[in-house]
Amino acid sequence: MTYEKLSKRALYCMYTANVLACLIVLFIIGAVNYFWIIPKNIEIGKFISGVLVVLTLIDAFISPYFRYHRYRYSINDECIDIREGYLFVKRNIVPIERLHKLKTAKGPIDQMFKVAKVVVTTGGGDVTIAFLEEERAEQIAESLRRRINEIVVEQKENNERKQQV
């Protein structure tokens, strides 16, 4: 099975999203320090805040790199296979015949970098192929839709044959 990699746009999108999340977390840490820890002179709170700031900054700049280089996906006639993760690598394998619904989605940061997600819904939940170039996301959604339609036609023909027998 051959896995496909993400484009460089995906990496830039991941970095941007992580830096924005980092800024929000740093703002919250700063607010907690300003309104609670510093006025009450809580020494352990200052230490914990410092550690959280360092870990947040490290995560903001390191995790996108690893997530980008570990993210792989493969789509064939039988299944969709997605490998992703930062510290722990997770693998999702979804049989094509189990698909119920398909959709493409783009958030504001995705739109800036012209990337999109293909969200596949099965009976067991949703699986997302993320950070795809917009054109590629549309191609994948269209090919999966065609494959699902073929499966439905095959199942309908098989049911008709069984009823005739």
Secondary structure, DSSP 8 states (H G I E B T S, - for coil): ---B---HHHHHHHHHHHHHHHHHHHHHHHHHIIIIIHHHT-HHHHHHHHHHHHHHHHHHHHHHHHHHHH-EEEE-SSEEEEEEESSSEEEEEEEGGGEEEEEEE--HHHHHTTEEEEEEEETTEEEEEEEEEHHHHHHHHHHHHHHHHHHHHHHHHHHHHHHH-
